[in-house]
């Protein structure tokens, strides 16, 4: 299992219609892409971080993650919505750690 | 539900005994603190991030999260292990986003 997360801040004014539209569209478009499991739209609340929102999703393996990255709906979303509307972001990807 | 996450890099050499010990001790000590749910020890794998590891845990509400932060076992762990052994870290906390 690979958990792909991205924490981000939008260019839009807080609580604006544009903000709501971006978040709802992202969830609708990205969660529908083949291989995406446990998609979550999140609000970042730590005062120690400046980011506003997060998405989290899981993939069965690297092949499924790569297919998502290359999927036309993902590529179009990044080009048409992410790049123009996101101010700053950071990607963090996890796999479970095997401890003795 | 509040999901508390921290992504971090250790001062220890990769795959060292000290690294393994820190990760195993952290999991054992932190996951046993009252109110901690779904504790996960994770390896960070995105080449776009410099961090090596992550912990994720969930709390029922802010009261439970505050109690964890103030718990003597957490305070002692931060003082005796986290501060001396962690090179860099970032905290990201999430709550589910309610979308229409």
N, CA and C atoms of all chains as a GROMACS GRO file, in nm:
protein
  600
    1UNK      N    1   0.084  -0.121   0.000
    1UNK     CA    2   0.000   0.000   0.000
    1UNK      C    3   0.087   0.126   0.000
    2UNK      N    4   0.055   0.218  -0.087
    2UNK     CA    5   0.119   0.350  -0.088
    2UNK      C    6   0.012   0.454  -0.057
    3UNK      N    7   0.038   0.536   0.044
    3UNK     CA    8  -0.053   0.648   0.072
    3UNK      C    9   0.009   0.776   0.017
    4UNK      N   10  -0.058   0.834  -0.078
    4UNK     CA   11  -0.013   0.959  -0.138
    4UNK      C   12  -0.088   1.075  -0.072
    5UNK      N   13  -0.013   1.169  -0.017
    5UNK     CA   14  -0.078   1.286   0.043
    5UNK      C   15  -0.018   1.414  -0.015
    6UNK      N   16  -0.104   1.514  -0.021
    6UNK     CA   17  -0.056   1.646  -0.060
    6UNK      C   18  -0.125   1.748   0.030
    7UNK      N   19  -0.045   1.836   0.088
    7UNK     CA   20  -0.096   1.942   0.174
    7UNK      C   21  -0.076   2.072   0.097
    8UNK      N   22  -0.176   2.160   0.098
    8UNK     CA   23  -0.168   2.272   0.006
    8UNK      C   24  -0.247   2.394   0.055
    9UNK      N   25  -0.217   2.506  -0.009
    9UNK     CA   26  -0.288   2.632   0.014
    9UNK      C   27  -0.337   2.683  -0.120
   10UNK      N   28  -0.460   2.730  -0.122
   10UNK     CA   29  -0.520   2.781  -0.246
   10UNK      C   30  -0.495   2.931  -0.262
   11UNK      N   31  -0.498   2.976  -0.388
   11UNK     CA   32  -0.490   3.120  -0.414
   11UNK      C   33  -0.622   3.190  -0.380
   12UNK      N   34  -0.729   3.113  -0.373
   12UNK     CA   35  -0.862   3.172  -0.354
   12UNK      C   36  -0.880   3.227  -0.213
   13UNK      N   37  -0.970   3.322  -0.202
   13UNK     CA   38  -1.006   3.375  -0.070
   13UNK      C   39  -1.071   3.264   0.013
   14UNK      N   40  -1.042   3.265   0.142
   14UNK     CA   41  -1.099   3.163   0.229
   14UNK      C   42  -1.252   3.168   0.229
   15UNK      N   43  -1.311   3.051   0.224
   15UNK     CA   44  -1.457   3.034   0.225
   15UNK      C   45  -1.525   3.093   0.101
   16UNK      N   46  -1.446   3.119  -0.004
   16UNK     CA   47  -1.504   3.172  -0.127
   16UNK      C   48  -1.568   3.060  -0.208
   17UNK      N   49  -1.650   3.100  -0.303
   17UNK     CA   50  -1.713   3.004  -0.393
   17UNK      C   51  -1.607   2.930  -0.474
   18UNK      N   52  -1.501   3.003  -0.514
   18UNK     CA   53  -1.393   2.942  -0.592
   18UNK      C   54  -1.323   2.832  -0.511
   19UNK      N   55  -1.305   2.858  -0.383
   19UNK     CA   56  -1.243   2.758  -0.295
   19UNK      C   57  -1.330   2.633  -0.287
   20UNK      N   58  -1.456   2.653  -0.259
   20UNK     CA   59  -1.549   2.538  -0.250
   20UNK      C   60  -1.552   2.460  -0.380
   21UNK      N   61  -1.552   2.533  -0.492
   21UNK     CA   62  -1.560   2.468  -0.622
   21UNK      C   63  -1.435   2.384  -0.649
   22UNK      N   64  -1.318   2.439  -0.617
   22UNK     CA   65  -1.194   2.364  -0.638
   22UNK      C   66  -1.194   2.235  -0.559
   23UNK      N   67  -1.229   2.244  -0.432
   23UNK     CA   68  -1.224   2.127  -0.345
   23UNK      C   69  -1.323   2.020  -0.388
   24UNK      N   70  -1.443   2.064  -0.423
   24UNK     CA   71  -1.546   1.968  -0.465
   24UNK      C   72  -1.510   1.903  -0.599
   25UNK      N   73  -1.458   1.984  -0.691
   25UNK     CA   74  -1.419   1.930  -0.822
   25UNK      C   75  -1.301   1.833  -0.809
   26UNK      N   76  -1.206   1.870  -0.724
   26UNK     CA   77  -1.090   1.784  -0.704
   26UNK      C   78  -1.134   1.648  -0.651
   27UNK      N   79  -1.218   1.652  -0.550
   27UNK     CA   80  -1.264   1.525  -0.493
   27UNK      C   81  -1.337   1.442  -0.598
   28UNK      N   82  -1.426   1.506  -0.672
   28UNK     CA   83  -1.506   1.435  -0.772
   28UNK      C   84  -1.417   1.374  -0.881
   29UNK      N   85  -1.324   1.453  -0.932
   29UNK     CA   86  -1.242   1.409  -1.046
   29UNK      C   87  -1.135   1.308  -1.001
   30UNK      N   88  -1.063   1.340  -0.895
   30UNK     CA   89  -0.949   1.255  -0.856
   30UNK      C   90  -0.993   1.123  -0.794
   31UNK      N   91  -1.099   1.128  -0.714
   31UNK     CA   92  -1.142   1.005  -0.646
   31UNK      C   93  -1.202   0.905  -0.744
   32UNK      N   94  -1.239   0.953  -0.865
   32UNK     CA   95  -1.300   0.864  -0.964
   32UNK      C   96  -1.197   0.794  -1.052
   33UNK      N   97  -1.070   0.834  -1.040
   33UNK     CA   98  -0.966   0.774  -1.124
   33UNK      C   99  -0.936   0.632  -1.076
   34UNK      N  100  -0.922   0.546  -1.173
   34UNK     CA  101  -0.901   0.403  -1.143
   34UNK      C  102  -0.780   0.381  -1.051
   35UNK      N  103  -0.798   0.299  -0.950
   35UNK     CA  104  -0.687   0.267  -0.861
   35UNK      C  105  -0.684   0.350  -0.734
   36UNK      N  106  -0.760   0.460  -0.731
   36UNK     CA  107  -0.762   0.547  -0.612
   36UNK      C  108  -0.853   0.485  -0.506
   37UNK      N  109  -0.796   0.464  -0.386
   37UNK     CA  110  -0.872   0.409  -0.274
   37UNK      C  111  -0.867   0.506  -0.156
   38UNK      N  112  -0.971   0.506  -0.077
   38UNK     CA  113  -0.973   0.584   0.048
   38UNK      C  114  -0.939   0.731   0.024
   39UNK      N  115  -0.996   0.790  -0.079
   39UNK     CA  116  -0.972   0.932  -0.104
   39UNK      C  117  -1.032   1.015   0.010
   40UNK      N  118  -0.953   1.108   0.062
   40UNK     CA  119  -1.001   1.196   0.168
   40UNK      C  120  -0.967   1.341   0.135
   41UNK      N  121  -1.067   1.428   0.149
   41UNK     CA  122  -1.044   1.572   0.144
   41UNK      C  123  -1.038   1.621   0.288
   42UNK      N  124  -0.932   1.696   0.321
   42UNK     CA  125  -0.903   1.728   0.461
   42UNK      C  126  -0.877   1.876   0.479
   43UNK      N  127  -0.904   1.923   0.600
   43UNK     CA  128  -0.865   2.059   0.637
   43UNK      C  129  -0.744   2.048   0.730
   44UNK      N  130  -0.639   2.125   0.702
   44UNK     CA  131  -0.519   2.126   0.785
   44UNK      C  132  -0.543   2.224   0.900
   45UNK      N  133  -0.525   2.178   1.023
   45UNK     CA  134  -0.561   2.262   1.138
   45UNK      C  135  -0.446   2.291   1.233
   46UNK      N  136  -0.327   2.237   1.209
   46UNK     CA  137  -0.218   2.266   1.302
   46UNK      C  138  -0.173   2.411   1.287
   47UNK      N  139  -0.166   2.485   1.399
   47UNK     CA  140  -0.116   2.623   1.392
   47UNK      C  141   0.033   2.628   1.358
   48UNK      N  142   0.101   2.511   1.364
   48UNK     CA  143   0.244   2.506   1.330
   48UNK      C  144   0.266   2.492   1.180
   49UNK      N  145   0.157   2.479   1.103
   49UNK     CA  146   0.168   2.467   0.957
   49UNK      C  147   0.087   2.578   0.892
   50UNK      N  148   0.138   2.630   0.780
   50UNK     CA  149   0.066   2.736   0.708
   50UNK      C  150  -0.032   2.680   0.605
   51UNK      N  151  -0.026   2.549   0.580
   51UNK     CA  152  -0.113   2.493   0.476
   51UNK      C  153  -0.258   2.486   0.523
   52UNK      N  154  -0.348   2.494   0.427
   52UNK     CA  155  -0.492   2.500   0.457
   52UNK      C  156  -0.566   2.368   0.442
   53UNK      N  157  -0.526   2.290   0.340
   53UNK     CA  158  -0.603   2.172   0.304
   53UNK      C  159  -0.511   2.053   0.275
   54UNK      N  160  -0.570   1.937   0.263
   54UNK     CA  161  -0.495   1.819   0.223
   54UNK      C  162  -0.582   1.721   0.149
   55UNK      N  163  -0.519   1.642   0.064
   55UNK     CA  164  -0.584   1.525   0.005
   55UNK      C  165  -0.500   1.404   0.043
   56UNK      N  166  -0.568   1.295   0.069
   56UNK     CA  167  -0.499   1.170   0.097
   56UNK      C  168  -0.567   1.060   0.017
   57UNK      N  169  -0.489   0.973  -0.040
   57UNK     CA  170  -0.546   0.860  -0.116
   57UNK      C  171  -0.448   0.745  -0.109
   58UNK      N  172  -0.498   0.627  -0.134
   58UNK     CA  173  -0.411   0.509  -0.128
   58UNK      C  174  -0.413   0.432  -0.259
   59UNK      N  175  -0.300   0.370  -0.288
   59UNK     CA  176  -0.286   0.285  -0.406
   59UNK      C  177  -0.236   0.149  -0.363
   60UNK      N  178  -0.274   0.048  -0.437
   60UNK     CA  179  -0.233  -0.088  -0.402
   60UNK      C  180  -0.082  -0.105  -0.414
   61UNK      N  181  -0.024  -0.041  -0.516
   61UNK     CA  182   0.119  -0.057  -0.540
   61UNK      C  183   0.168   0.055  -0.632
   62UNK      N  184   0.299   0.052  -0.662
   62UNK     CA  185   0.359   0.157  -0.743
   62UNK      C  186   0.299   0.162  -0.884
   63UNK      N  187   0.262   0.048  -0.936
   63UNK     CA  188   0.202   0.046  -1.070
   63UNK      C  189   0.070   0.125  -1.072
   64UNK      N  190  -0.012   0.105  -0.969
   64UNK     CA  191  -0.140   0.177  -0.962
   64UNK      C  192  -0.117   0.327  -0.942
   65UNK      N  193  -0.015   0.362  -0.864
   65UNK     CA  194   0.018   0.504  -0.839
   65UNK      C  195   0.067   0.569  -0.969
   66UNK      N  196   0.153   0.500  -1.041
   66UNK     CA  197   0.203   0.554  -1.168
   66UNK      C  198   0.090   0.570  -1.270
   67UNK      N  199   0.000   0.473  -1.274
   67UNK     CA  200  -0.114   0.482  -1.367
   67UNK      C  201  -0.201   0.603  -1.334
   68UNK      N  202  -0.218   0.630  -1.205
   68UNK     CA  203  -0.293   0.750  -1.162
   68UNK      C  204  -0.222   0.877  -1.209
   69UNK      N  205  -0.092   0.884  -1.185
   69UNK     CA  206  -0.018   1.003  -1.224
   69UNK      C  207  -0.027   1.031  -1.374
   70UNK      N  208  -0.032   0.924  -1.451
   70UNK     CA  209  -0.032   0.938  -1.597
   70UNK      C  210  -0.173   0.940  -1.656
   71UNK      N  211  -0.272   0.920  -1.573
   71UNK     CA  212  -0.410   0.915  -1.622
   71UNK      C  213  -0.450   1.051  -1.681
   72UNK      N  214  -0.514   1.053  -1.798
   72UNK     CA  215  -0.551   1.179  -1.862
   72UNK      C  216  -0.634   1.272  -1.772
   73UNK      N  217  -0.722   1.217  -1.689
   73UNK     CA  218  -0.802   1.301  -1.600
   73UNK      C  219  -0.715   1.369  -1.494
   74UNK      N  220  -0.611   1.298  -1.448
   74UNK     CA  221  -0.519   1.357  -1.350
   74UNK      C  222  -0.432   1.463  -1.417
   75UNK      N  223  -0.380   1.430  -1.534
   75UNK     CA  224  -0.294   1.524  -1.608
   75UNK      C  225  -0.371   1.652  -1.639
   76UNK      N  226  -0.497   1.637  -1.682
   76UNK     CA  227  -0.579   1.755  -1.714
   76UNK      C  228  -0.611   1.835  -1.588
   77UNK      N  229  -0.638   1.765  -1.478
   77UNK     CA  230  -0.669   1.836  -1.354
   77UNK      C  231  -0.549   1.919  -1.306
   78UNK      N  232  -0.431   1.860  -1.313
   78UNK     CA  233  -0.310   1.932  -1.270
   78UNK      C  234  -0.289   2.056  -1.358
   79UNK      N  235  -0.307   2.036  -1.488
   79UNK     CA  236  -0.283   2.147  -1.582
   79UNK      C  237  -0.388   2.258  -1.570
   80UNK      N  238  -0.514   2.218  -1.563
   80UNK     CA  239  -0.624   2.316  -1.573
   80UNK      C  240  -0.669   2.373  -1.440
   81UNK      N  241  -0.644   2.301  -1.331
   81UNK     CA  242  -0.696   2.348  -1.201
   81UNK      C  243  -0.584   2.364  -1.097
   82UNK      N  244  -0.501   2.260  -1.082
   82UNK     CA  245  -0.400   2.263  -0.975
   82UNK      C  246  -0.302   2.377  -0.996
   83UNK      N  247  -0.239   2.382  -1.111
   83UNK     CA  248  -0.136   2.483  -1.138
   83UNK      C  249  -0.193   2.625  -1.127
   84UNK      N  250  -0.308   2.653  -1.188
   84UNK     CA  251  -0.357   2.790  -1.176
   84UNK      C  252  -0.415   2.828  -1.040
   85UNK      N  253  -0.464   2.732  -0.962
   85UNK     CA  254  -0.539   2.767  -0.840
   85UNK      C  255  -0.466   2.741  -0.708
   86UNK      N  256  -0.356   2.666  -0.714
   86UNK     CA  257  -0.285   2.631  -0.590
   86UNK      C  258  -0.164   2.723  -0.570
   87UNK      N  259  -0.157   2.780  -0.451
   87UNK     CA  260  -0.051   2.875  -0.417
   87UNK      C  261   0.078   2.803  -0.379
   88UNK      N  262   0.065   2.700  -0.296
   88UNK     CA  263   0.182   2.627  -0.246
   88UNK      C  264   0.139   2.487  -0.206
   89UNK      N  265   0.230   2.392  -0.220
   89UNK     CA  266   0.194   2.255  -0.181
   89UNK      C  267   0.318   2.174  -0.150
   90UNK      N  268   0.293   2.062  -0.087
   90UNK     CA  269   0.400   1.969  -0.053
   90UNK      C  270   0.344   1.828  -0.059
   91UNK      N  271   0.416   1.741  -0.128
   91UNK     CA  272   0.373   1.602  -0.140
   91UNK      C  273   0.449   1.516  -0.040
   92UNK      N  274   0.377   1.431   0.028
   92UNK     CA  275   0.436   1.336   0.123
   92UNK      C  276   0.371   1.201   0.096
   93UNK      N  277   0.453   1.101   0.067
   93UNK     CA  278   0.401   0.968   0.036
   93UNK      C  279   0.454   0.868   0.138
   94UNK      N  280   0.365   0.780   0.179
   94UNK     CA  281   0.402   0.686   0.285
   94UNK      C  282   0.377   0.541   0.245
   95UNK      N  283   0.462   0.456   0.298
   95UNK     CA  284   0.432   0.312   0.302
   95UNK      C  285   0.443   0.269   0.448
   96UNK      N  286   0.372   0.164   0.487
   96UNK     CA  287   0.383   0.118   0.625
   96UNK      C  288   0.527   0.078   0.656
   97UNK      N  289   0.569   0.111   0.777
   97UNK     CA  290   0.704   0.078   0.820
   97UNK      C  291   0.699  -0.056   0.893
   98UNK      N  292   0.785  -0.146   0.851
   98UNK     CA  293   0.790  -0.277   0.914
   98UNK      C  294   0.889  -0.270   1.031
   99UNK      N  295   0.836  -0.280   1.151
   99UNK     CA  296   0.921  -0.275   1.270
   99UNK      C  297   0.920  -0.413   1.337
  100UNK      N  298   1.032  -0.447   1.401
  100UNK     CA  299   1.039  -0.578   1.468
  100UNK      C  300   0.941  -0.584   1.586
  101UNK      N  301  -1.304   1.384   1.462
  101UNK     CA  302  -1.175   1.313   1.451
  101UNK      C  303  -1.065   1.410   1.408
  102UNK      N  304  -0.954   1.405   1.479
  102UNK     CA  305  -0.834   1.480   1.441
  102UNK      C  306  -0.724   1.380   1.409
  103UNK      N  307  -0.665   1.392   1.291
  103UNK     CA  308  -0.550   1.309   1.256
  103UNK      C  309  -0.423   1.393   1.272
  104UNK      N  310  -0.340   1.352   1.365
  104UNK     CA  311  -0.214   1.421   1.390
  104UNK      C  312  -0.104   1.347   1.316
  105UNK      N  313  -0.029   1.417   1.230
  105UNK     CA  314   0.081   1.353   1.160
  105UNK      C  315   0.208   1.435   1.178
  106UNK      N  316   0.318   1.363   1.180
  106UNK     CA  317   0.449   1.431   1.182
  106UNK      C  318   0.540   1.355   1.087
  107UNK      N  319   0.604   1.430   0.999
  107UNK     CA  320   0.698   1.373   0.903
  107UNK      C  321   0.836   1.421   0.947
  108UNK      N  322   0.935   1.332   0.946
  108UNK     CA  323   1.061   1.368   1.010
  108UNK      C  324   1.181   1.293   0.953
  109UNK      N  325   1.298   1.346   0.987
  109UNK     CA  326   1.426   1.284   0.952
  109UNK      C  327   1.506   1.268   1.080
  110UNK      N  328   1.569   1.153   1.094
  110UNK     CA  329   1.649   1.126   1.213
  110UNK      C  330   1.795   1.167   1.193
  111UNK      N  331   1.862   1.193   1.305
  111UNK     CA  332   2.005   1.221   1.300
  111UNK      C  333   2.085   1.092   1.277
  112UNK      N  334   2.025   0.979   1.306
  112UNK     CA  335   2.095   0.851   1.299
  112UNK      C  336   2.126   0.811   1.155
  113UNK      N  337   2.227   0.729   1.142
  113UNK     CA  338   2.261   0.674   1.011
  113UNK      C  339   2.146   0.584   0.964
  114UNK      N  340   2.120   0.584   0.833
  114UNK     CA  341   2.013   0.501   0.781
  114UNK      C  342   2.040   0.353   0.808
  115UNK      N  343   1.932   0.285   0.848
  115UNK     CA  344   1.936   0.141   0.877
  115UNK      C  345   2.025   0.106   0.996
  116UNK      N  346   2.057   0.205   1.076
  116UNK     CA  347   2.139   0.179   1.196
  116UNK      C  348   2.053   0.121   1.307
  117UNK      N  349   2.122   0.065   1.406
  117UNK     CA  350   2.053   0.014   1.523
  117UNK      C  351   1.980   0.127   1.597
  118UNK      N  352   2.043   0.244   1.602
  118UNK     CA  353   1.984   0.360   1.670
  118UNK      C  354   1.854   0.403   1.602
  119UNK      N  355   1.854   0.394   1.470
  119UNK     CA  356   1.733   0.428   1.394
  119UNK      C  357   1.620   0.330   1.429
  120UNK      N  358   1.652   0.203   1.420
  120UNK     CA  359   1.551   0.100   1.451
  120UNK      C  360   1.498   0.116   1.593
  121UNK      N  361   1.590   0.146   1.687
  121UNK     CA  362   1.551   0.158   1.826
  121UNK      C  363   1.458   0.278   1.848
  122UNK      N  364   1.492   0.389   1.784
  122UNK     CA  365   1.406   0.507   1.797
  122UNK      C  366   1.265   0.478   1.747
  123UNK      N  367   1.257   0.420   1.629
  123UNK     CA  368   1.126   0.395   1.568
  123UNK      C  369   1.042   0.297   1.650
  124UNK      N  370   1.107   0.191   1.696
  124UNK     CA  371   1.035   0.090   1.775
  124UNK      C  372   0.992   0.148   1.910
  125UNK      N  373   1.080   0.224   1.974
  125UNK     CA  374   1.045   0.284   2.103
  125UNK      C  375   0.933   0.386   2.088
  126UNK      N  376   0.942   0.467   1.983
  126UNK     CA  377   0.838   0.568   1.960
  126UNK      C  378   0.702   0.501   1.944
  127UNK      N  379   0.699   0.397   1.863
  127UNK     CA  380   0.572   0.329   1.842
  127UNK      C  381   0.519   0.270   1.972
  128UNK      N  382   0.607   0.206   2.046
  128UNK     CA  383   0.565   0.142   2.170
  128UNK      C  384   0.514   0.244   2.271
  129UNK      N  385   0.588   0.352   2.288
  129UNK     CA  386   0.554   0.451   2.392
  129UNK      C  387   0.433   0.536   2.350
  130UNK      N  388   0.437   0.588   2.229
  130UNK     CA  389   0.332   0.683   2.188
  130UNK      C  390   0.198   0.615   2.164
  131UNK      N  391   0.202   0.496   2.104
  131UNK     CA  392   0.076   0.428   2.072
  131UNK      C  393   0.003   0.381   2.198
  132UNK      N  394   0.077   0.374   2.311
  132UNK     CA  395   0.016   0.327   2.436
  132UNK      C  396  -0.050   0.439   2.516
  133UNK      N  397  -0.030   0.562   2.472
  133UNK     CA  398  -0.086   0.675   2.548
  133UNK      C  399  -0.237   0.680   2.526
  134UNK      N  400  -0.307   0.706   2.632
  134UNK     CA  401  -0.454   0.707   2.629
  134UNK      C  402  -0.507   0.804   2.522
  135UNK      N  403  -0.604   0.758   2.448
  135UNK     CA  404  -0.667   0.845   2.349
  135UNK      C  405  -0.610   0.831   2.209
  136UNK      N  406  -0.492   0.766   2.198
  136UNK     CA  407  -0.429   0.748   2.066
  136UNK      C  408  -0.497   0.633   1.992
  137UNK      N  409  -0.544   0.661   1.872
  137UNK     CA  410  -0.609   0.559   1.789
  137UNK      C  411  -0.536   0.550   1.655
  138UNK      N  412  -0.538   0.433   1.598
  138UNK     CA  413  -0.484   0.413   1.462
  138UNK      C  414  -0.342   0.466   1.448
  139UNK      N  415  -0.256   0.436   1.546
  139UNK     CA  416  -0.116   0.479   1.536
  139UNK      C  417  -0.049   0.405   1.419
  140UNK      N  418   0.021   0.479   1.336
  140UNK     CA  419   0.094   0.419   1.224
  140UNK      C  420   0.237   0.472   1.221
  141UNK      N  421   0.332   0.382   1.207
  141UNK     CA  422   0.471   0.418   1.179
  141UNK      C  423   0.491   0.399   1.029
  142UNK      N  424   0.544   0.503   0.963
  142UNK     CA  425   0.546   0.505   0.817
  142UNK      C  426   0.684   0.542   0.764
  143UNK      N  427   0.711   0.497   0.644
  143UNK     CA  428   0.831   0.539   0.572
  143UNK      C  429   0.789   0.636   0.463
  144UNK      N  430   0.855   0.751   0.457
  144UNK     CA  431   0.825   0.851   0.354
  144UNK      C  432   0.902   0.814   0.228
  145UNK      N  433   0.833   0.803   0.115
  145UNK     CA  434   0.899   0.752  -0.006
  145UNK      C  435   0.895   0.847  -0.125
  146UNK      N  436   0.830   0.963  -0.111
  146UNK     CA  437   0.826   1.054  -0.226
  146UNK      C  438   0.964   1.115  -0.249
  147UNK      N  439   1.016   1.105  -0.372
  147UNK     CA  440   1.145   1.170  -0.401
  147UNK      C  441   1.135   1.322  -0.397
  148UNK      N  442   1.012   1.374  -0.392
  148UNK     CA  443   0.994   1.520  -0.384
  148UNK      C  444   1.005   1.572  -0.241
  149UNK      N  445   1.019   1.482  -0.145
  149UNK     CA  446   1.032   1.521  -0.004
  149UNK      C  447   1.163   1.466   0.051
  150UNK      N  448   1.228   1.544   0.139
  150UNK     CA  449   1.354   1.499   0.200
  150UNK      C  450   1.331   1.419   0.328
  151UNK      N  451   1.209   1.417   0.378
  151UNK     CA  452   1.182   1.346   0.504
  151UNK      C  453   1.187   1.194   0.485
  152UNK      N  454   1.225   1.126   0.593
  152UNK     CA  455   1.245   0.981   0.589
  152UNK      C  456   1.128   0.899   0.644
  153UNK      N  457   1.066   0.952   0.750
  153UNK     CA  458   0.967   0.873   0.823
  153UNK      C  459   0.845   0.958   0.858
  154UNK      N  460   0.741   0.890   0.904
  154UNK     CA  461   0.624   0.962   0.953
  154UNK      C  462   0.552   0.882   1.059
  155UNK      N  463   0.484   0.954   1.148
  155UNK     CA  464   0.389   0.890   1.238
  155UNK      C  465   0.253   0.953   1.212
  156UNK      N  466   0.150   0.871   1.222
  156UNK     CA  467   0.014   0.920   1.208
  156UNK      C  468  -0.069   0.859   1.320
  157UNK      N  469  -0.153   0.941   1.380
  157UNK     CA  470  -0.243   0.889   1.485
  157UNK      C  471  -0.370   0.972   1.485
  158UNK      N  472  -0.474   0.916   1.540
  158UNK     CA  473  -0.600   0.988   1.542
  158UNK      C  474  -0.651   1.006   1.685
  159UNK      N  475  -0.722   1.116   1.706
  159UNK     CA  476  -0.785   1.145   1.835
  159UNK      C  477  -0.933   1.172   1.811
  160UNK      N  478  -1.012   1.139   1.912
  160UNK     CA  479  -1.157   1.158   1.898
  160UNK      C  480  -1.191   1.306   1.884
  161UNK      N  481  -1.118   1.390   1.959
  161UNK     CA  482  -1.150   1.533   1.959
  161UNK      C  483  -1.031   1.612   2.015
  162UNK      N  484  -1.045   1.743   2.023
  162UNK     CA  485  -0.936   1.829   2.068
  162UNK      C  486  -0.898   1.800   2.213
  163UNK      N  487  -0.994   1.764   2.294
  163UNK     CA  488  -0.964   1.732   2.433
  163UNK      C  489  -0.868   1.613   2.443
  164UNK      N  490  -0.896   1.510   2.365
  164UNK     CA  491  -0.809   1.391   2.366
  164UNK      C  492  -0.670   1.425   2.312
  165UNK      N  493  -0.663   1.511   2.210
  165UNK     CA  494  -0.536   1.552   2.152
  165UNK      C  495  -0.455   1.632   2.254
  166UNK      N  496  -0.519   1.722   2.324
  166UNK     CA  497  -0.452   1.803   2.425
  166UNK      C  498  -0.401   1.715   2.540
  167UNK      N  499  -0.483   1.619   2.580
  167UNK     CA  500  -0.443   1.528   2.689
  167UNK      C  501  -0.319   1.448   2.649
  168UNK      N  502  -0.313   1.406   2.522
  168UNK     CA  503  -0.194   1.337   2.469
  168UNK      C  504  -0.071   1.428   2.476
  169UNK      N  505  -0.087   1.550   2.428
  169UNK     CA  506   0.027   1.643   2.428
  169UNK      C  507   0.081   1.666   2.568
  170UNK      N  508  -0.008   1.669   2.665
  170UNK     CA  509   0.032   1.699   2.803
  170UNK      C  510   0.065   1.574   2.884
  171UNK      N  511   0.045   1.457   2.826
  171UNK     CA  512   0.068   1.332   2.900
  171UNK      C  513   0.217   1.319   2.936
  172UNK      N  514   0.247   1.281   3.059
  172UNK     CA  515   0.387   1.270   3.102
  172UNK      C  516   0.472   1.180   3.011
  173UNK      N  517   0.414   1.072   2.958
  173UNK     CA  518   0.492   0.984   2.871
  173UNK      C  519   0.527   1.054   2.739
  174UNK      N  520   0.437   1.139   2.691
  174UNK     CA  521   0.464   1.214   2.569
  174UNK      C  522   0.568   1.324   2.596
  175UNK      N  523   0.550   1.394   2.705
  175UNK     CA  524   0.642   1.502   2.741
  175UNK      C  525   0.784   1.446   2.758
  176UNK      N  526   0.794   1.331   2.825
  176UNK     CA  527   0.925   1.269   2.848
  176UNK      C  528   0.985   1.220   2.716
  177UNK      N  529   0.901   1.163   2.629
  177UNK     CA  530   0.952   1.115   2.501
  177UNK      C  531   1.007   1.230   2.417
  178UNK      N  532   0.936   1.340   2.412
  178UNK     CA  533   0.982   1.455   2.335
  178UNK      C  534   1.115   1.505   2.391
  179UNK      N  535   1.123   1.516   2.521
  179UNK     CA  536   1.244   1.569   2.586
  179UNK      C  537   1.365   1.475   2.570
  180UNK      N  538   1.340   1.345   2.595
  180UNK     CA  539   1.453   1.251   2.605
  180UNK      C  540   1.490   1.184   2.473
  181UNK      N  541   1.397   1.179   2.378
  181UNK     CA  542   1.425   1.107   2.254
  181UNK      C  543   1.406   1.195   2.131
  182UNK      N  544   1.291   1.264   2.121
  182UNK     CA  545   1.261   1.340   2.000
  182UNK      C  546   1.364   1.452   1.979
  183UNK      N  547   1.381   1.536   2.077
  183UNK     CA  548   1.469   1.653   2.062
  183UNK      C  549   1.613   1.609   2.033
  184UNK      N  550   1.669   1.512   2.107
  184UNK     CA  551   1.808   1.474   2.077
  184UNK      C  552   1.827   1.394   1.948
  185UNK      N  553   1.724   1.321   1.902
  185UNK     CA  554   1.746   1.227   1.792
  185UNK      C  555   1.687   1.268   1.657
  186UNK      N  556   1.600   1.370   1.658
  186UNK     CA  557   1.534   1.410   1.533
  186UNK      C  558   1.604   1.531   1.473
  187UNK      N  559   1.636   1.519   1.345
  187UNK     CA  560   1.709   1.625   1.274
  187UNK      C  561   1.614   1.737   1.229
  188UNK      N  562   1.501   1.697   1.173
  188UNK     CA  563   1.405   1.795   1.118
  188UNK      C  564   1.267   1.731   1.116
  189UNK      N  565   1.164   1.811   1.133
  189UNK     CA  566   1.029   1.755   1.130
  189UNK      C  567   0.927   1.862   1.095
  190UNK      N  568   0.811   1.814   1.060
  190UNK     CA  569   0.701   1.903   1.027
  190UNK      C  570   0.572   1.837   1.072
  191UNK      N  571   0.490   1.911   1.144
  191UNK     CA  572   0.362   1.859   1.190
  191UNK      C  573   0.250   1.904   1.098
  192UNK      N  574   0.165   1.812   1.063
  192UNK     CA  575   0.047   1.842   0.981
  192UNK      C  576  -0.071   1.771   1.045
  193UNK      N  577  -0.174   1.847   1.079
  193UNK     CA  578  -0.291   1.790   1.144
  193UNK      C  579  -0.414   1.811   1.056
  194UNK      N  580  -0.496   1.709   1.050
  194UNK     CA  581  -0.611   1.715   0.961
  194UNK      C  582  -0.741   1.684   1.034
  195UNK      N  583  -0.846   1.747   0.985
  195UNK     CA  584  -0.982   1.703   1.016
  195UNK      C  585  -1.052   1.680   0.882
  196UNK      N  586  -1.151   1.592   0.878
  196UNK     CA  587  -1.222   1.570   0.753
  196UNK      C  588  -1.286   1.700   0.705
  197UNK      N  589  -1.284   1.720   0.576
  197UNK     CA  590  -1.341   1.840   0.516
  197UNK      C  591  -1.485   1.808   0.474
  198UNK      N  592  -1.576   1.890   0.519
  198UNK     CA  593  -1.716   1.869   0.482
  198UNK      C  594  -1.744   1.943   0.351
  199UNK      N  595  -1.769   1.865   0.248
  199UNK     CA  596  -1.796   1.924   0.117
  199UNK      C  597  -1.942   1.898   0.080
  200UNK      N  598  -2.003   1.991   0.008
  200UNK     CA  599  -2.142   1.973  -0.032
  200UNK      C  600  -2.158   1.856  -0.128
   0.00000   0.00000   0.00000
